[in-house]
């Protein structure tokens, strides 16, 4: 079992008035106490890598604003997104470290944007984001010293997840990567001029430290209503978010426990190459959701008396309730979106990697030029 944070996001900060864009209610001295941060991105097929970036960003300050790009902007600079902008807005709102989102944020981050939302600086991963013409989208804020970096999460990327869906093997269920799977992921979206370290696929290794970072360890309090749900929660998506939000609203003080089935169990009732994400990846994805309080790793498929008693549920029957999330999206639907648009997504990744390789080559040439100029200056 892993306990997660709950109730925390609804509590107002003492300096809440200072967090409103353009607010003049606080003096400059008081406003400095709240460090406001800006993150932005596509957040397409939101996974625990995105969540981990936002977790790291939030740790650098107090109030995190996340800008999410429109479908049109993403299509212009990268290629077609898998999810619609409305779906992506809702997914980012559900991440527990996010305080506010800005819909339709510009693709290029400027000082004007940071100033508009009273943000001290912006935070991005240690990869690179380029415009359609190959320019660094954070160039302006970097020059102004209002840019910070956090570590990119190894072992997960949208590229890798799309590759798993198209390949239809079970290699990702374990840490032993088959040669066939590795060859496919190496080729997926790989351009003719080499392999970009930012677009490529790396292996995910779960650690206890990573789980601790995502979970807050809060116990249920007197007066909390403990609600248990279970399932695969594979490719954690907007359908899951809508369901968990409805579950959360079933009580005034909900303590939502999510049971996650092991990979073998999910494969038994889902078949094919499901789950697309293994149990370790699904654990982090669910823990990042603001509506979840605790996770049971490897929960039994059948919910019996012993399980209910373990969570100190009242020893009575009639405790089961069916919840309609109002959203029929399934993991199968997402896979189908990918399959139907396979060529578009492969072309998108090849285009992205080609731009990144061009930047890497330019950086190498600049470094070599600087190294060549250094001895000449010494000789003078």
KAGI-V889699 format. One record per residue. N is the residue number from 1. SS is DSSP state (~ for helix, > for strand, _ for the rest). PHI is phi in whole degrees, 0 to 359 (none if undefined). OMEGA is omega in whole degrees, -180 to 180 (* if undefined). Layout:
N:SS:PHI:OMEGA  N:SS:PHI:OMEGA
This chain:
1:_:none:178  2:>:229:-177  3:>:271:-176  4:_:238:179  5:_:285:173  6:_:209:-178  7:_:70:-172  8:~:293:-172  9:~:288:-177  10:~:270:-178  11:_:276:-179  12:_:289:176  13:_:283:179  14:_:299:-177  15:_:251:-175  16:~:301:-179  17:~:298:-179  18:~:284:-175  19:~:272:-179  20:_:275:179  21:_:306:178  22:_:77:-177  23:_:291:177  24:_:242:-175  25:_:287:-177  26:_:247:176  27:_:287:178  28:~:304:-179  29:~:296:-178  30:~:287:-178  31:~:296:-179  32:_:296:-179  33:_:292:179  34:_:259:179  35:_:272:-178  36:>:261:-175  37:>:241:179  38:>:237:169  39:>:234:173  40:>:213:-179  41:>:168:178  42:_:281:-177  43:_:51:178  44:_:270:-175  45:_:50:-176  46:_:306:180  47:_:229:-174  48:~:293:174  49:~:293:175  50:~:298:-179  51:~:299:-179  52:~:293:176  53:~:297:-179  54:~:290:176  55:~:296:179  56:~:296:179  57:~:296:-178  58:~:299:-180  59:_:293:-180  60:_:274:-178  61:_:201:-174  62:_:241:-172  63:>:227:-174  64:>:253:175  65:>:253:-178  66:>:241:176  67:>:268:-179  68:>:242:-176  69:_:284:178  70:_:281:177  71:~:301:-178  72:~:297:-180  73:~:294:-180  74:~:294:180  75:~:299:-180  76:~:293:-172  77:~:264:-175  78:_:235:-172  79:_:132:-173  80:_:295:176  81:_:284:177  82:_:283:-178  83:_:253:178  84:_:287:-179  85:~:297:179  86:~:296:177  87:~:294:-179  88:~:291:176  89:~:301:-176  90:~:291:179  91:~:297:-179  92:~:292:178  93:~:300:-176  94:_:280:179  95:>:282:-166  96:_:291:180  97:_:270:-177  98:_:270:179  99:_:266:-175  100:>:200:174  101:>:239:175  102:>:245:-180  103:>:282:177  104:_:68:179  105:_:293:180  106:_:297:-177  107:_:290:177  108:_:262:-177  109:_:276:-177  110:_:240:175  111:~:296:178  112:~:300:179  113:~:294:179  114:~:300:-179  115:~:291:-179  116:~:301:-179  117:_:254:176  118:_:54:-179  119:_:267:180  120:_:290:179  121:>:199:177  122:>:249:-178  123:>:234:178  124:>:217:177  125:>:290:-177  126:_:275:168  127:_:255:-178  128:_:232:178  129:_:244:-174  130:>:240:175  131:_:281:-179  132:_:299:179  133:_:261:171  134:_:83:180  135:_:265:179  136:>:294:-177  137:_:289:-179  138:_:250:-175  139:~:302:-176  140:~:295:-178  141:~:287:176  142:~:294:-180  143:~:298:-178  144:_:275:180  145:_:74:-179  146:_:244:-178  147:>:224:176  148:>:231:180  149:>:242:171  150:>:233:-175  151:_:285:174  152:_:289:-179  153:_:283:-180  154:_:286:171  155:_:93:178  156:_:213:174  157:_:199:176  158:~:299:179  159:~:302:-179  160:~:295:-178  161:~:296:177  162:~:298:178  163:~:299:178  164:~:298:-178  165:~:294:-178  166:~:280:-176  167:~:284:178  168:_:61:172  169:_:246:-179  170:_:253:-176  171:~:300:-177  172:~:285:179  173:~:286:180  174:_:226:178  175:_:274:179  176:_:267:-176  177:_:272:-179  178:_:288:180  179:~:298:-180  180:~:298:-180  181:~:294:-179  182:~:296:178  183:~:298:-179  184:~:293:-178  185:~:293:177  186:~:293:-177  187:~:271:-174  188:_:293:178  189:_:73:-177  190:_:271:-178  191:_:283:-176  192:_:284:-174  193:_:257:177  194:_:119:-172  195:_:237:179  196:_:280:178  197:_:291:-177  198:_:266:-178  199:_:262:-174  200:_:290:-178  201:_:254:176  202:_:233:-174  203:_:272:178  204:_:270:177  205:_:238:180  206:_:286:176  207:_:228:178  208:~:295:180  209:~:297:-180  210:~:296:179  211:~:296:179  212:~:299:-180  213:~:296:-178  214:~:275:-177  215:_:258:-179  216:_:255:174  217:_:75:-179  218:_:281:177  219:_:278:172  220:_:296:-177  221:_:258:176  222:_:304:-178  223:_:97:177  224:_:287:173  225:>:260:-178  226:>:276:-179  227:>:239:-179  228:>:249:173  229:>:229:-179  230:>:214:179  231:>:167:179  232:_:277:-176  233:_:48:-177  234:_:278:-177  235:_:49:-172  236:_:327:-170  237:_:227:-174  238:~:297:176  239:~:297:176  240:~:295:-179  241:~:299:179  242:~:299:179  243:~:295:-178  244:~:293:176  245:~:295:178  246:~:294:177  247:~:298:-179  248:~:300:-177  249:_:278:-178  250:_:284:-178  251:_:217:179  252:_:288:177  253:_:232:-176  254:>:281:171  255:>:234:-171  256:>:270:178  257:>:253:179  258:>:252:175  259:>:268:180  260:>:252:179  261:_:283:176  262:_:297:-178  263:~:304:-178  264:~:297:180  265:~:292:179  266:~:297:180  267:~:295:179  268:~:296:-177  269:~:263:178  270:~:256:179  271:_:76:-180  272:_:49:179  273:_:251:179  274:_:284:-2  275:_:283:177  276:_:292:176  277:_:255:-180  278:_:282:-173  279:~:301:-179  280:~:292:180  281:~:291:179  282:~:295:178  283:~:299:-179  284:~:294:-180  285:~:299:-179  286:~:287:179  287:~:298:-179  288:_:284:-177  289:>:280:-176  290:_:292:-178  291:_:269:-174  292:_:254:-180  293:_:256:-176  294:>:204:-180  295:>:234:173  296:>:255:-178  297:>:273:-179  298:_:79:180  299:_:292:178  300:_:293:-179  301:_:294:179  302:_:266:179  303:_:268:-177  304:_:254:-179  305:~:300:-178  306:~:299:180  307:~:294:179  308:~:296:180  309:~:296:-180  310:~:299:179  311:_:265:177  312:_:59:176  313:_:288:176  314:_:303:-179  315:_:280:180  316:_:213:177  317:_:262:-177  318:_:79:-178  319:_:259:179  320:_:272:179  321:_:220:177  322:_:270:-178  323:_:244:175  324:_:265:-178  325:_:282:-177  326:_:79:-180  327:_:228:-177  328:_:265:-179  329:_:296:178  330:_:235:176  331:~:299:177  332:~:302:-180  333:~:297:180  334:~:294:178  335:~:301:-180  336:~:296:177  337:~:301:-179  338:~:295:-178  339:~:299:-179  340:~:294:-177  341:_:242:-174  342:~:306:-176  343:~:298:179  344:~:297:-178  345:~:289:177  346:~:294:179  347:~:295:179  348:~:298:-178  349:~:291:177  350:~:295:179  351:~:296:-180  352:~:297:-178  353:~:291:179  354:~:299:179  355:~:295:-180  356:~:295:179  357:~:295:178  358:~:295:178  359:~:294:180  360:~:299:179  361:~:296:179  362:~:296:179  363:~:294:179  364:~:296:-179  365:~:296:179  366:~:296:180  367:~:295:179  368:~:295:179  369:~:295:179  370:~:295:179  371:~:292:179  372:~:287:-180  373:~:282:-177  374:~:300:180  375:~:297:-180  376:~:296:179  377:~:292:179  378:~:295:-178  379:~:296:178  380:_:291:*
